[in-house]
Amino acid sequence: MTKRKKFGISKTLTNSLSQTVKVASNNMGVLRHEIVPIDLIELDPCNPRTFLIQKDDIISGLEHNDYLYDKKRREIDSLESLKNSIIKQGILNPVWIYKYKTHYRLIMGERRVLASLLAGNSDIHAKVLESRPLDTSLRLLQWMENLERSDLTLWERITNINLIIEAQQKETPDLKVNATFIKNLLGCSLPHAMNYFAVVFCSQDLRDSIQGGKINNLEKAALLANINDKDVFKEVYTLCISGASLKHLQAMIRTKKLKSHTNSVLRGNVSKGANFKTINLGFCKSSDVIKKITDILLKDNLCAEHANCFENLDWRNNSEISKAFKSFIAKLEVQK
Amino acid sequence: MTKIIVAATNKGGDGKTKTSILLAEYLTIIKKKRVLAIDLDPQCNFSHKFLDMEIDPVESQGKMPPIHPSYTEEKKINPEWNGRSSIADIFYGESVLPYSTHLNLLDIAPGYAMKLLEAEAVRKSEVRNKVHHQLHLFISDPTLQEAYDIVLIDTAPSKGPLTVSAVKAASHIVIPSQMEQNSIHGIYGMLQLWKQEALQRDKSYPLELIGILPNKIRDVNLHKDLLNELRQAEFIGDYVMEDKLKLRSIYAEFDAEESNSDSIFNLSDKNVAREEAMKVCDFIYKKVFPND
């Protein structure tokens, strides 16, 4: 009887077929890239990173009577190196856009769009999403994009975080926002997240100062946000906006705290740590001392009632002495 | 919206033209749909099935479309037209005038070997990109969308610019394959093309893989084992069609000159070849028109 021949597809080919189908089925549309006319792209008005210059300022040129002329000029100058890179190498990463009515709205890539216009390009390489991403995703994308920028102000950063938190709270109303949440959200260290947490929820006065650009350093702002004493805040704040370094501000707060602590001690109202609920009678290395104390105690009538705690005790055995004393005190407490 | 079905695989002789012919006949005869057949294969066998193609005197092995029936009238409007219209004209910036066929609801934009070979040979990247998108632009024309329910595209056995242009224009793709080693390698090549396009495609207009159609199946261990193995493989197994086309001489008989006005779907209901073709076409139809 002849043996039946068995045929098969090689494992490599089967795996390759399976992987191809899996990748394609799970990722339909994710690589949709197009060359899009810049005319059709609208900058996102809700992006917390707000450039003063708009596309028209580049297309038509800045007007000298524009009261923001100087600031806009500086912004255009800041795009110079990106413009040169686009002229030489093109856009290295596509901008992200989504379909919005009859045109597109930008998700990420404001600087690339503006610099492309400066480079004389009329279209741009873009990743196209079918619709507006969820608020949380959109804000997170913008956050990631904005993080790349050195000229992002503290106000823009905390506005961005606020928008992300608001978007998350819309999705999950019971959401507890704390430093750990911010840490997980932004993927930063806990101390950094604590600073953001303090500043995002700081007083209105401090927010106004940050918005006005008087304070643009996260650590300094967090330091101020954590001061409870109004007088100390005022003093440190004044020093801060006059340009004092973070170390200087920290030193000042330490001095203030020390001073306040000393005053408390002088007033005799210092109280450190939690209140004890039990009394520690201390430790003793000499059993003779303990025996002496016991003898004195047992002369008292109340204590004498519990003399049996010490009957037949081996006064050389510390463990037995400890147990006997514990038992003696416990009985006295019950008697009381 | 007009559905665009493409039969494609980069291995020759696996059944692209056969699938295209069966679908063209099934959709018009059985389903009464208005169909435009497009032949992107320079061999022009799909065109030849429905049209009396002529031998190109310049290209000895090549075929070219016959003079269009509307030539006399059209010449008055466009005196420079030579009277032959083919789908290849879209790659040369010219318009296409489909031909009617013996099937009432079927029109065909035939191939033109020489012109298609030229378009296929394009290497310069900018021109190649234009070829890639040209067919999509042609099919997106509102007049064409209005005129046809389905566009069927037969492709050349390659992954060249013409096949890429068909895949880019398609809404559905079917991959016919024999259950033999080289053919299965061909499936892999075509799946790569499908993946590349599917990942880039707008989600509102996805490129759907109808499936792998086992073709020319014989009752031999090789075919049975490979088919079983493919069906059991993870992910890809879901795309191997349950029905298959067996190796039958009847398809070649229908292709013979004397038979070109007949169809397998005009055979008796009990004919096994017809029954088999019906099952395959029914399956494809349900995938393309799930709500019908």
Interface residues (C-beta under 8 A of the other chain):
Chain A: R4 K5 K6 F7 G8 I9 L13 T14 S16 L17 S18 Q19 T20 V21 K22 V23 A24 S25 N27 M28 G29 V30 L31 R32 H33 V128 E130
Chain B: Q181 I184 H185 I187 Y188 L191 Q192 W194 K195 A198 L199 Q200 R201 D202 K203 S204 P206 L209 N221 L222 D225 L226 E229 L230 A233 E234 F235 I236 D238 Y239
